[in-house]
């Protein structure tokens, strides 16, 4: 365990060195991610308009909390999950996954931590600014229990998002080019900016159980607002565990299909 | 150390004739062929032995190396490296081996090689003191002190390959699988790499299995060669014996003090090259003494040299024969 923590530290250090080496890239990317974070709020202003009566059951301030979670999760996805896992596709195509598999350490861990986009820290900061604005709008502070619950859900949401990406990347062992699949899921993830109650019928089921967007943003927002039922919290945690186990299983099976490349 | 028995690796490959029409048809209906990359291979390598693993392109060398390092699962057969089953990829096994492929790189592209070394230290769990000592040795042997601090992408190919080798050796492996480690390097850099590899294997008693298209690599490093073709063993023995088997002749180079006619030289053997001052002739192994005696007695010889034909020629003849045999087999069937 401590060895893996040390490894994570070294990988993070490498990403930090890279960011320091290309400092202007860091600044420009940081400014762009700030820009994207704030444009994420714009649709909310459109929907709520001057009278602020947008989504039933969600006041403007409450919907803003959901958007905050969306920006936070997007920061985690683009900063910590996608950079490393996107490289797997390249590794498979070029056969350089050989070097990962030759190492006496868990291959899934090594590829997952191989790269971080540190400028995405700006998204995390933006998310907290938005939480601050939202609760100012609501005229109150979140309860301590709500904060704890939402932190538990942050872990569950990150695990879910990571597992989903592992499942997508595992497809690369069979079909090699999965870039389109990651674009598709990035677009689907975009729907997580809205409270899940805007989706009805089949779409709502899909976004709760198949691609659990609701668990990623709506549930943590409800927890922070102090209105999430304990059973939902528990269900989300169990769901995240199931997804993670499934992703691990699929990854191990997929690695068996690796045929290397070049010679 | 390495034991291979009846090793096979078969692939099912999608077969498609050229052209757009065939490409479209292949979307709906695919034909597959079975490619026998390795087909019943047997050989052993003793601890500390250095073996050249040769064969024409597509003979199955890299596939065998990948099976030996646990990257590919064999279709059938037995395989063991220092008592380990490679495909199980046990930690103890992975810590004992290394694989360097001249065409692929593990160094982090945008960061200095020192960062990859540090990462590998953590992955292989090498104690800090041991790592420092080994790295210092590698840096001095490979003369890469000035390079390990520069981003990899700024290094020349030769500098990068030396750093690749160092990155693969920081955990002190005892089994070295080298797949074309000197490809694309200039002659002086090839010599540096060869010297280094020989010194490392001698110092640590490491076992080496080397594939290379540069015969000088093989001649300098490997007393024994294993030749495979179409996934099957075609020769296993001393390099010298392979040369005699393929080209049972020696080369006699004669330098003259006065011009000599080609016809006179031709009496000694087959003339490979001839001009007024120098002549190269090919002579059967057992006639060398007689030919040398005659040349010294009958011709104005000022200098002579007897040697084996160049290894490159030997190998290209060997591989050429196997290509011809293959073409013949295909046309007969």
Contacts between the chains, C-beta under 8 A, distances in Angstrom:
chain1	res1	chain2	res2	distance
A	3	B	122	7.3
A	3	B	125	6.2
A	6	B	122	5.5
A	7	B	119	7.8
A	7	B	122	5.1
A	7	B	123	6.6
A	10	B	118	6.3
A	10	B	119	5.5
A	10	B	122	5.1
A	11	B	119	7.3
A	14	B	108	6.5
A	14	B	111	6.0
A	14	B	115	5.5
A	14	B	119	6.9
A	17	B	111	6.0
A	17	B	115	6.7
A	18	B	110	5.7
A	18	B	111	6.3
A	21	B	110	6.9
A	21	B	111	7.6
A	21	B	151	7.4
A	22	B	110	8.0
A	94	B	104	7.2
A	95	B	104	6.3
A	96	B	104	5.4
A	96	B	105	7.5
A	96	B	106	7.3
A	98	B	66	7.4
A	98	B	71	5.5
A	98	B	99	7.2
A	98	B	101	7.2
A	98	B	104	6.7
A	99	B	104	7.3
A	99	B	106	4.0
A	101	B	70	7.5
A	101	B	71	5.8
A	101	B	89	7.1
A	102	B	69	6.3
A	102	B	70	7.6
A	102	B	71	7.0
A	102	B	94	6.4
A	102	B	97	7.6
A	102	B	98	7.8
A	102	B	99	5.9
A	103	B	94	6.7
A	103	B	120	7.9
A	103	B	123	5.0
A	103	B	124	7.6
A	104	B	91	4.2
A	104	B	94	4.0
A	104	B	95	5.4
A	104	B	123	6.8
A	104	B	124	6.3
A	104	B	125	7.8
A	105	B	123	4.9
A	110	B	123	7.5
A	256	B	73	7.5
A	258	B	71	7.6
A	259	B	11	7.5
A	259	B	72	7.3
A	260	B	66	5.8
A	260	B	71	5.7
A	260	B	72	6.3
A	262	B	62	7.7
A	262	B	101	7.8
A	262	B	103	5.9
A	262	B	104	6.7
A	263	B	61	7.7
A	263	B	62	3.4
A	263	B	63	7.3
A	263	B	101	7.8
A	263	B	103	7.4
A	263	B	179	7.3
